[in-house]
Amino acid sequence: MMMSMMMFPLLILGGGGQVSNELLDYLQTNTYWESRGITPTVELLAAQVDAKPKAEDISDLIKQLGANEFAKREAASEAIATKGPGVIPQLKKATKSDDPEVVDRAERLIKHLSSGDVDPLIHKLMVIRTLGELKDKKALAVLQPLLESKEPFVPQYAGRAIALIEGKKYSPPALNMDDYEKDLWMMPKGIKMVAQLTTKPTGPFNWTAALANFKNPFGGPGDQGEMIKEIQAEMLRTLKMVGNIRVDGLTFGLSGDPDNNTGFLVVFFRGQYDPAKLKALAQGEGVAVTESAGFEILNLDDAFRVILVSDTQLVAMGGPNGNVLPLKEVTSALKNGKGTLSEDEEMVALLNTLDRKSGGWAAAVMTPTYKQVEWFKPLDTITLTRKIEGETSHFTINAKGKNEKAVTRAVKKFNQDLEMARKEMSDPNMAAFIPKPFVDFMNSLKVNQDGAEVTVTASMSAKAEDMMGTMMMPFMMFGRDIGAGAAPPAEIEAAPAEPPCGELLLVE
């Protein structure tokens, strides 16, 4: 699960266009097909896009899953279990039944019939991606109809593949920024720091290039091929468990007292994911599932909750004390479309100074807790914006206080700490741990004071591979132990071609 935990922040980092915001992009195409013993061709893949494995009608057997007699229910389950993965679409429909017995048995049968296989949708997405990478115009006739598909991810993958074949730049559908505005105002009162981040897809990630920049401060460069093999094996396992995930954007809200027993963080997620898979994974780990205002809640521990809103939205919240999490307030806001943040006049006034549809912002009304950081002691408000030009992100922070002398002392302390950090990063022993883009970012920081107001500017420009070469360090140090006992990619069997029936942070 190390890779599962590692990949989510990488999806978030996709906001700058440097790292992809989609989980499947971190699986290499050649790894996928090698794991299945297939040499992809246009003809082979075209036949698989909408190929449907033969499956008889099992509607009568599905009815028997809810029979009054236990023996009949068992017999129906045993009969369906012999039908193969082609009946999975019918079983997925059965999971919507009003009969909990039918739902339970259908879910267990799906798990049984899918055992040892990749998700059918993942397979279809890899077929579409590969058709684009082959760059053969014969594939266009297969891909064009997929632009109208209602399946998750499929229209975007088809569009990207078509653009690749035609030698054009793919432009993903524009995000609806009104959705993010709604998320902001569904925040509960008590939030004193808010930030938004939107992301964009960048296409498959180049692990070979990333690991070419990998620096091992403890010895030699390591075996790049072995590193990639381990990473990709973990990616295949992760995708099987959770399916594909795309992070389109996030809205963060931090309460004004995060360091005591009443603080909390709320995060609104927008993108695409499979709630059923996430729920099943959580339940498999013993996580309790409850309900509030009609929404399913994953109680990951005493102080962390995840609200499954839809396949394009979820909300996570956590803090030191689960009893004070604003669960009822947020579920009520989700149901009614409005939270209580708008009752905080000070926060509203600060938020209204920003262009919230500009693509990047954060705002904080400074509380006594926030002011425990020495730099922040004399400040009353802080705002941050980001502007992206090509592969460069430009940041501007505006901070305001009332006491000019106190602000001057804080700026002096900031500059001293910044200079110390720059010296530490220039140490050859530290350089192996710190990606060059972060060093460049620290060196670009400039501070300007005008009375009791401070402006800080900085820029970051980097290729994803430059950052990832160093960010992979924790995984490469511990990955072999974590992955022990897991099946290598070659042990993952071929999937049926039948698809299921059925992204302190800124915005781009």
Backbone torsions as a table, in degrees:
resi	resn	phi	psi	omega
1	MET	NA	-5.8	179.7
2	MET	-56.2	-45.3	-178.3
3	MET	-64.5	-37.0	178.6
4	SER	-57.9	-44.0	-179.0
5	MET	-72.6	-32.3	-177.2
6	MET	-73.9	-35.7	-170.7
7	MET	-72.6	-30.4	-175.5
8	PHE	-60.6	-48.0	176.3
9	PRO	-62.6	-27.9	177.6
10	LEU	-68.1	-36.2	176.4
11	LEU	-61.8	-39.6	179.2
12	ILE	-64.6	-38.9	-179.9
13	LEU	-64.4	-11.8	179.4
14	GLY	-63.8	-9.2	-178.7
15	GLY	-57.5	-28.0	-179.3
16	GLY	-90.7	4.4	-177.9
17	GLY	76.1	8.5	-177.3
18	GLN	-90.7	-38.3	-177.2
19	VAL	-128.5	140.3	-174.3
20	SER	-64.0	150.5	178.4
21	ASN	-96.7	13.1	-174.7
22	GLU	-127.4	131.1	-173.8
23	LEU	-60.9	-42.9	-176.0
24	LEU	-63.8	-22.8	179.3
25	ASP	-65.5	-16.3	-179.9
26	TYR	-90.2	1.8	173.5
27	LEU	-98.2	123.3	-179.4
28	GLN	-72.6	140.6	-178.7
29	THR	-60.2	-47.0	-177.1
30	ASN	-64.7	-34.1	177.7
31	THR	-62.5	-42.8	-177.4
32	TYR	-61.5	-49.3	-175.6
33	TRP	-72.9	-32.8	175.5
34	GLU	-64.6	-36.4	179.5
35	SER	-66.2	-19.8	-178.5
36	ARG	-106.3	1.0	178.4
37	GLY	66.7	33.8	-175.9
38	ILE	-122.2	135.5	169.9
39	THR	-100.2	106.8	-172.8
40	PRO	-70.8	137.4	171.9
41	THR	-131.2	162.2	179.2
42	VAL	-59.5	-43.0	-177.4
43	GLU	-63.4	-45.6	-179.1
44	LEU	-63.9	-46.1	-176.6
45	LEU	-70.9	-39.1	179.5
46	ALA	-59.1	-37.3	179.7
47	ALA	-69.5	-20.4	-176.1
48	GLN	-94.6	-15.1	-174.7
49	VAL	-56.5	-48.4	-179.7
50	ASP	-122.1	19.0	178.0
51	ALA	-65.4	135.4	-178.6
52	LYS	-118.3	117.9	178.2
53	PRO	-62.2	142.6	-179.1
54	LYS	-62.7	132.6	179.0
55	ALA	-150.4	125.7	178.9
56	GLU	-72.4	163.0	178.1
57	ASP	-73.0	120.3	-178.9
58	ILE	-112.5	22.8	-176.8
59	SER	-59.6	-37.4	178.5
60	ASP	-65.8	-40.9	178.3
61	LEU	-65.5	-38.3	178.9
62	ILE	-62.3	-39.3	176.7
63	LYS	-59.9	-39.0	-178.5
64	GLN	-68.4	-17.4	176.9
65	LEU	-62.0	-21.7	179.2
66	GLY	-109.1	17.3	-178.9
67	ALA	-62.5	155.6	-179.9
68	ASN	-66.7	-36.4	-177.2
69	GLU	-84.3	129.5	178.9
70	PHE	-57.4	-41.3	-178.1
71	ALA	-60.1	-38.9	179.5
72	LYS	-68.5	-38.3	179.3
73	ARG	-64.7	-42.8	179.7
74	GLU	-64.9	-42.2	-179.7
75	ALA	-63.4	-40.7	179.3
76	ALA	-65.0	-41.8	178.4
77	SER	-61.4	-45.0	-179.3
78	GLU	-64.3	-37.4	-179.7
79	ALA	-68.1	-43.2	-179.5
80	ILE	-65.6	-35.7	-177.7
81	ALA	-61.6	-18.9	-179.4
82	THR	-91.8	-3.1	-171.8
83	LYS	-82.9	-16.6	-179.8
84	GLY	88.7	171.4	-174.1
85	PRO	-66.3	-12.6	179.6
86	GLY	-62.8	-19.9	-179.2
87	VAL	-91.1	-1.0	-177.8
88	ILE	-56.7	-43.0	178.5
89	PRO	-56.2	-39.2	178.4
90	GLN	-67.6	-37.6	178.5
91	LEU	-67.6	-35.1	178.5
92	LYS	-63.7	-37.1	175.8
93	LYS	-65.7	-35.5	-179.1
94	ALA	-66.9	-23.5	178.7
95	THR	-69.7	-8.4	176.5
96	LYS	-93.1	2.7	-178.2
97	SER	-62.8	154.2	175.3
98	ASP	-80.0	-12.6	-179.3
99	ASP	-89.2	112.4	-177.1
100	PRO	-61.5	-28.3	178.3
101	GLU	-66.5	-42.9	178.1
102	VAL	-63.8	-44.1	-179.8
103	VAL	-60.6	-47.7	-177.9
104	ASP	-61.9	-46.8	-178.5
105	ARG	-68.5	-38.2	179.1
106	ALA	-64.0	-41.7	-179.8
107	GLU	-64.5	-40.7	180.0
108	ARG	-68.9	-34.5	178.0
109	LEU	-68.8	-38.5	177.1
110	ILE	-60.8	-45.0	179.2
111	LYS	-61.2	-42.0	-179.6
112	HIS	-64.9	-47.0	-176.2
113	LEU	-72.6	-21.5	179.7
114	SER	-93.3	-5.7	-174.2
115	SER	-56.3	133.1	177.3
116	GLY	77.3	10.8	-176.0
117	ASP	-127.0	161.4	174.9
118	VAL	-82.4	160.8	178.1
119	ASP	-64.5	133.0	-179.6
120	PRO	-57.1	-35.5	179.0
121	LEU	-68.6	-39.6	176.4
122	ILE	-58.7	-42.9	179.3
123	HIS	-60.5	-45.6	-179.0
124	LYS	-62.8	-41.9	179.2
125	LEU	-63.5	-37.9	177.9
126	MET	-68.6	-35.5	175.4
127	VAL	-61.0	-47.3	-178.8
128	ILE	-64.3	-45.6	179.6
129	ARG	-58.5	-45.5	-176.7
130	THR	-66.7	-36.4	175.8
131	LEU	-57.5	-38.0	177.4
132	GLY	-69.7	-41.0	-177.7
133	GLU	-68.9	-25.3	176.2
134	LEU	-71.4	-20.9	174.9
135	LYS	55.4	38.9	177.8
136	ASP	-105.0	122.5	-175.5
137	LYS	-64.3	-15.7	177.5
138	LYS	-64.2	-22.6	-178.7
139	ALA	-76.4	-15.4	-176.2
140	LEU	-60.7	-37.8	-179.4
141	ALA	-63.0	-30.1	178.5
142	VAL	-80.4	-37.2	-173.7
143	LEU	-79.3	-35.9	-174.8
144	GLN	-54.9	-46.9	-179.7
145	PRO	-63.0	-24.0	-178.1
146	LEU	-70.7	-14.7	177.6
147	LEU	-63.7	-21.9	-179.7
148	GLU	-99.7	5.0	-177.5
149	SER	-64.3	147.8	176.6
150	LYS	-97.7	-2.1	179.1
151	GLU	-70.8	144.8	177.7
152	PRO	-56.4	136.9	174.1
153	PHE	74.4	-27.4	-169.7
154	VAL	-59.6	-48.4	179.8
155	PRO	-58.5	-39.3	-179.5
156	GLN	-67.8	-41.1	178.7
157	TYR	-64.8	-40.1	178.2
158	ALA	-64.5	-42.1	178.8
159	GLY	-62.7	-41.2	179.5
160	ARG	-66.6	-40.4	179.6
161	ALA	-65.7	-42.7	179.6
162	ILE	-62.7	-44.0	179.5
163	ALA	-61.3	-38.3	-179.8
164	LEU	-65.3	-43.4	179.6
165	ILE	-64.8	-39.2	-177.2
166	GLU	-85.9	0.8	178.4
167	GLY	69.2	30.9	-179.2
168	LYS	-113.2	163.7	175.7
169	LYS	-83.7	130.2	-179.4
170	TYR	-80.2	130.9	176.5
171	SER	-113.0	107.4	-179.3
172	PRO	-67.4	159.4	177.3
173	PRO	-56.0	139.6	-179.9
174	ALA	-67.6	143.5	176.7
175	LEU	-74.4	147.9	175.4
176	ASN	-87.4	99.3	-175.7
177	MET	-66.9	-16.1	175.0
178	ASP	-63.6	-30.6	177.6
179	ASP	-62.7	-39.2	-178.4
180	TYR	-73.8	-30.7	174.6
181	GLU	-65.6	-40.4	177.6
182	LYS	-62.9	-42.1	179.9
183	ASP	-61.3	-39.4	179.0
184	LEU	-57.1	-47.9	-173.9
185	TRP	-84.9	3.2	169.2
186	MET	-91.4	-1.8	177.0
187	MET	-67.1	148.9	179.0
188	PRO	-82.2	157.3	173.9
189	LYS	-63.1	145.1	-175.2
190	GLY	110.1	-15.6	175.1
191	ILE	-73.8	129.0	179.9
192	LYS	-120.7	-4.9	175.5
193	MET	-137.9	126.6	-179.4
194	VAL	-130.4	141.9	176.0
195	ALA	-146.8	151.5	176.1
196	GLN	-128.6	149.8	178.5
197	LEU	-140.1	126.0	168.6
198	THR	-116.7	153.7	-173.9
199	THR	-126.9	176.4	177.0
200	LYS	-146.5	149.4	178.5
201	PRO	-72.1	146.2	179.3
202	THR	-123.3	-4.8	-178.7
203	GLY	95.1	176.5	-176.8
204	PRO	-54.2	139.5	-178.4
205	PHE	-84.1	140.5	-177.2
206	ASN	-94.0	92.4	-178.8
207	TRP	-68.5	-33.6	179.9
208	THR	-61.3	-45.6	178.7
209	ALA	-67.2	-38.3	-179.1
210	ALA	-63.1	-46.5	-176.8
211	LEU	-76.3	-14.2	172.5
212	ALA	-66.0	-24.0	178.4
213	ASN	-95.8	0.7	-178.2
214	PHE	-67.7	129.7	179.4
215	LYS	-119.4	126.3	180.0
216	ASN	-105.6	107.0	-177.0
217	PRO	-73.1	-7.7	-176.5
218	PHE	-101.3	1.7	-178.2
219	GLY	168.7	-147.1	-176.6
220	GLY	-72.0	-179.8	-176.1
221	PRO	-71.4	-18.9	-179.0
222	GLY	83.8	169.3	-179.8
223	ASP	-88.9	106.6	-177.2
224	GLN	-60.1	-41.2	179.8
225	GLY	-61.2	-40.1	179.5
226	GLU	-69.0	-37.9	177.2
227	MET	-60.3	-47.8	-178.6
228	ILE	-63.6	-39.5	179.3
229	LYS	-60.1	-44.3	180.0
230	GLU	-65.8	-43.9	-179.9
231	ILE	-61.1	-45.9	-176.4
232	GLN	-69.3	-34.9	175.7
233	ALA	-61.1	-42.3	179.4
234	GLU	-68.9	-35.8	177.8
235	MET	-62.4	-43.8	179.1
236	LEU	-60.8	-42.5	179.1
237	ARG	-65.5	-41.8	-179.4
238	THR	-64.0	-45.3	179.9
239	LEU	-63.0	-35.1	178.3
240	LYS	-65.4	-37.5	-177.3
241	MET	-75.4	-44.3	-171.4
242	VAL	-113.0	-8.3	-174.7
243	GLY	73.4	-172.2	178.6
244	ASN	-78.2	149.2	177.1
245	ILE	-134.2	132.4	173.4
246	ARG	-123.8	129.1	178.1
247	VAL	-102.3	105.6	177.6
248	ASP	-82.4	-34.4	-179.3
249	GLY	-175.0	159.5	-178.8
250	LEU	-137.3	144.6	171.9
251	THR	-122.3	121.2	-176.8
252	PHE	-105.6	139.8	173.5
253	GLY	-135.3	125.0	-179.7
254	LEU	-115.8	131.8	179.8
255	SER	-68.5	165.7	-175.4
256	GLY	-76.6	-6.5	-176.3
257	ASP	-131.1	56.2	-172.0
258	PRO	-69.9	-11.4	-175.2
259	ASP	-96.3	1.1	179.4
260	ASN	-117.8	-168.4	-171.8
261	ASN	-80.2	5.5	-179.4
262	THR	-119.6	4.1	-177.3
263	GLY	-82.3	162.2	178.9
264	PHE	-162.0	159.6	175.3
265	LEU	-123.6	135.3	177.1
266	VAL	-122.4	132.6	180.0
267	VAL	-129.3	122.0	173.9
268	PHE	-94.8	124.7	-179.0
269	PHE	-107.1	135.7	170.6
270	ARG	-129.1	137.1	-179.1
271	GLY	167.8	-130.6	178.8
272	GLN	-149.2	131.7	177.7
273	TYR	-160.1	176.4	-179.0
274	ASP	-109.7	101.0	-178.4
275	PRO	-59.3	-36.3	-178.9
276	ALA	-63.7	-41.8	178.4
277	LYS	-65.8	-41.8	179.9
278	LEU	-63.9	-41.9	178.3
279	LYS	-63.9	-45.5	-179.4
280	ALA	-62.3	-41.1	178.6
281	LEU	-62.2	-43.9	-179.9
282	ALA	-64.1	-44.9	-179.3
283	GLN	-65.3	-34.1	176.7
284	GLY	-64.1	-21.8	177.4
285	GLU	-96.6	8.7	177.6
286	GLY	84.2	16.2	-179.1
287	VAL	-77.3	132.8	178.3
288	ALA	-76.9	140.8	177.5
289	VAL	-115.1	121.1	179.1
290	THR	-120.0	-172.6	-178.1
291	GLU	-137.1	144.6	175.9
292	SER	-148.3	124.2	179.8
293	ALA	54.1	31.0	178.2
294	GLY	88.6	1.3	-179.4
295	PHE	-107.4	140.3	175.5
296	GLU	-77.1	137.3	-177.1
297	ILE	-120.7	126.7	172.6
298	LEU	-91.6	117.8	-179.5
299	ASN	-94.8	81.5	-171.0
300	LEU	-64.1	-33.0	169.6
301	ASP	-160.9	-167.3	-175.5
302	ASP	-62.8	-22.4	-173.1
303	ALA	-134.8	29.0	177.6
304	PHE	-144.4	125.3	-178.2
305	ARG	-127.8	146.1	173.8
306	VAL	-126.3	124.5	179.8
307	ILE	-99.3	119.1	178.8
308	LEU	-86.6	98.5	-175.3
309	VAL	-83.2	-51.5	179.8
310	SER	-163.4	-175.6	178.8
311	ASP	-78.4	0.3	176.6
312	THR	-121.1	1.6	-177.7
313	GLN	-151.7	139.3	168.0
314	LEU	-146.4	163.8	178.7
315	VAL	-130.4	131.9	176.9
316	ALA	-116.9	145.9	176.3
317	MET	-148.1	149.5	-179.6
318	GLY	-161.8	167.6	179.1
319	GLY	176.9	-177.9	-177.7
320	PRO	-71.8	-19.0	-175.8
321	ASN	-134.5	108.4	-178.0
322	GLY	-63.3	-22.9	-177.7
323	ASN	-71.2	-17.6	-178.5
324	VAL	-107.2	4.2	177.7
325	LEU	-63.5	139.1	-176.2
326	PRO	-80.6	51.9	-175.5
327	LEU	-63.7	-49.1	-178.5
328	LYS	-64.7	-39.1	179.9
329	GLU	-63.3	-42.3	-177.0
330	VAL	-73.1	-42.8	178.9
331	THR	-65.2	-35.1	175.5
332	SER	-65.4	-40.4	178.0
333	ALA	-64.2	-40.8	178.3
334	LEU	-61.9	-37.5	-179.2
335	LYS	-74.2	-38.7	-175.2
336	ASN	-97.5	-12.4	177.0
337	GLY	85.7	9.0	-179.3
338	LYS	-155.8	134.7	176.6
339	GLY	-100.1	-159.1	-174.9
340	THR	-113.5	5.2	179.5
341	LEU	-59.6	-31.8	-178.1
342	SER	-64.4	-12.6	177.8
343	GLU	-79.7	-11.4	179.3
344	ASP	-90.7	97.8	-173.7
345	GLU	-62.0	-36.7	-178.9
346	GLU	-65.6	-43.7	178.4
347	MET	-66.7	-41.7	179.8
348	VAL	-59.8	-44.0	-179.5
349	ALA	-62.1	-41.7	-180.0
350	LEU	-68.6	-44.3	-180.0
351	LEU	-61.8	-32.3	-179.1
352	ASN	-74.0	-6.4	175.0
353	THR	-84.0	-8.7	-175.4
354	LEU	-104.9	151.8	168.4
355	ASP	-86.3	97.6	-172.1
356	ARG	-77.7	-3.1	175.5
357	LYS	-110.3	13.5	-176.1
358	SER	-76.5	-19.4	-179.8
359	GLY	108.1	-0.6	177.9
360	GLY	-173.1	115.9	178.5
361	TRP	-162.3	159.9	171.5
362	ALA	-152.8	152.6	-178.6
363	ALA	-149.1	143.3	178.8
364	ALA	-144.4	131.5	166.9
365	VAL	-92.0	118.5	-171.0
366	MET	-72.2	127.2	179.3
367	THR	-107.6	168.8	176.8
368	PRO	-55.2	-35.4	178.9
369	THR	-66.1	-47.5	178.4
370	TYR	-60.2	-35.1	-176.0
371	LYS	-75.7	0.2	174.1
372	GLN	-66.9	-23.3	172.2
373	VAL	-73.9	126.5	-170.4
374	GLU	-58.2	-38.2	-179.4
375	TRP	-60.9	-30.2	-170.8
376	PHE	-92.5	-7.0	-171.6
377	LYS	-52.7	-45.2	-176.4
378	PRO	-88.8	5.1	-173.0
379	LEU	-95.5	146.2	178.6
380	ASP	-104.5	-37.4	179.7
381	THR	-143.1	151.9	174.2
382	ILE	-138.6	135.4	172.3
383	THR	-128.3	153.5	-179.5
384	LEU	-139.1	139.4	175.7
385	THR	-133.7	156.3	177.2
386	ARG	-133.8	139.0	175.5
387	LYS	-125.9	131.5	-177.8
388	ILE	-105.3	128.9	175.3
389	GLU	-127.2	107.7	-175.9
390	GLY	64.2	-122.1	178.2
391	GLU	-101.5	14.5	-178.7
392	THR	-112.2	130.5	175.7
393	SER	-103.9	127.5	179.0
394	HIS	-107.5	126.3	-177.1
395	PHE	-110.7	141.5	174.4
396	THR	-134.1	125.0	177.1
397	ILE	-114.8	130.1	174.9
398	ASN	-116.8	124.9	-179.2
399	ALA	-126.0	136.8	-177.2
400	LYS	-128.2	139.8	174.3
401	GLY	-134.4	-164.0	179.5
402	LYS	-120.9	-30.3	-175.7
403	ASN	-99.4	105.4	-175.8
404	GLU	-60.8	-40.7	-178.6
405	LYS	-65.5	-39.6	179.3
406	ALA	-67.0	-38.5	177.6
407	VAL	-64.2	-39.8	178.7
408	THR	-61.1	-42.0	178.1
409	ARG	-63.8	-40.0	179.9
410	ALA	-65.8	-40.6	178.7
411	VAL	-64.2	-40.4	178.7
412	LYS	-62.1	-44.0	178.7
413	LYS	-63.4	-41.6	178.3
414	PHE	-60.3	-46.6	-179.1
415	ASN	-64.6	-37.1	177.4
416	GLN	-64.3	-45.5	179.6
417	ASP	-65.7	-37.2	179.2
418	LEU	-64.8	-43.9	-180.0
419	GLU	-64.4	-38.8	178.3
420	MET	-64.2	-41.8	179.3
421	ALA	-63.7	-40.4	179.4
422	ARG	-63.4	-39.3	178.7
423	LYS	-66.1	-40.5	179.4
424	GLU	-64.2	-38.7	-179.8
425	MET	-70.6	-22.0	178.9
426	SER	-80.8	-9.4	177.0
427	ASP	-67.7	126.7	-179.4
428	PRO	-54.8	-32.6	179.6
429	ASN	-69.3	-28.3	179.0
430	MET	-86.2	-27.7	-174.1
431	ALA	-58.2	-31.6	-178.7
432	ALA	-66.7	-23.4	-177.3
433	PHE	-93.5	-18.7	-169.6
434	ILE	-112.7	118.9	178.3
435	PRO	-59.1	141.4	-179.5
436	LYS	-55.7	-37.6	178.6
437	PRO	-57.9	-34.7	178.6
438	PHE	-71.1	-36.0	176.2
439	VAL	-63.6	-46.0	178.8
440	ASP	-60.7	-39.1	179.0
441	PHE	-61.1	-47.4	-179.4
442	MET	-62.9	-37.7	-179.9
443	ASN	-72.2	-20.9	-178.8
444	SER	-85.6	-11.9	-177.0
445	LEU	-61.0	129.5	177.5
446	LYS	-132.0	136.4	-176.6
447	VAL	-117.3	131.1	177.7
448	ASN	-129.2	127.0	-179.8
449	GLN	-110.3	135.3	176.0
450	ASP	-132.6	94.1	-176.1
451	GLY	67.7	-124.2	-179.8
452	ALA	-96.4	15.7	-179.9
453	GLU	-117.7	138.8	-177.6
454	VAL	-125.4	138.5	174.6
455	THR	-122.1	128.1	177.8
456	VAL	-118.3	130.1	177.6
457	THR	-123.1	152.3	178.5
458	ALA	-163.2	162.8	178.8
459	SER	-139.0	152.6	174.5
460	MET	-137.5	127.7	176.9
461	SER	-134.1	124.3	-175.9
462	ALA	-163.9	153.0	168.8
463	LYS	-86.8	147.6	-178.5
464	ALA	-56.1	-40.0	-175.4
465	GLU	-63.1	-31.8	179.8
466	ASP	-64.6	-41.5	179.8
467	MET	-73.7	-43.2	-173.8
468	MET	-66.9	-29.3	-180.0
469	GLY	-56.5	-34.6	177.9
470	THR	-91.9	-34.7	-178.0
471	MET	-65.4	-20.4	178.8
472	MET	-75.8	-7.1	-175.6
473	MET	-52.9	-50.1	-177.8
474	PRO	-59.5	-39.7	-178.9
475	PHE	-67.7	-41.0	-176.7
476	MET	-71.5	-25.4	178.0
477	MET	-74.1	-34.2	-172.9
478	PHE	-120.3	-4.9	-172.6
479	GLY	-60.3	-38.0	-177.1
480	ARG	-63.8	-39.9	179.3
481	ASP	-70.5	-41.4	-177.7
482	ILE	-65.6	-37.8	-176.3
483	GLY	-86.0	1.4	-176.6
484	ALA	-60.3	134.8	177.8
485	GLY	85.9	-6.5	-179.9
486	ALA	-84.8	151.1	-177.8
487	ALA	-71.5	135.8	175.6
488	PRO	-71.6	164.3	-176.5
489	PRO	-53.9	-35.5	-175.4
490	ALA	-64.0	-20.5	-178.0
491	GLU	-85.3	-2.7	179.1
492	ILE	-85.9	120.6	-172.2
493	GLU	-78.5	170.3	-179.8
494	ALA	-70.9	143.5	-179.5
495	ALA	-95.1	150.6	173.0
496	PRO	-66.2	148.3	-176.4
497	ALA	-78.5	-10.4	-178.7
498	GLU	-67.4	121.5	176.0
499	PRO	-77.6	162.1	177.0
500	PRO	-63.0	148.4	177.5
501	CYS	-66.2	-71.2	-177.8
502	GLY	-47.9	NA	NA
503	GLU	NA	NA	NA
504	LEU	NA	0.3	-164.8
505	LEU	-126.7	153.5	-165.3
506	LEU	-129.6	171.4	-178.4
507	VAL	-115.3	144.2	173.6
508	GLU	-85.8	NA	NA
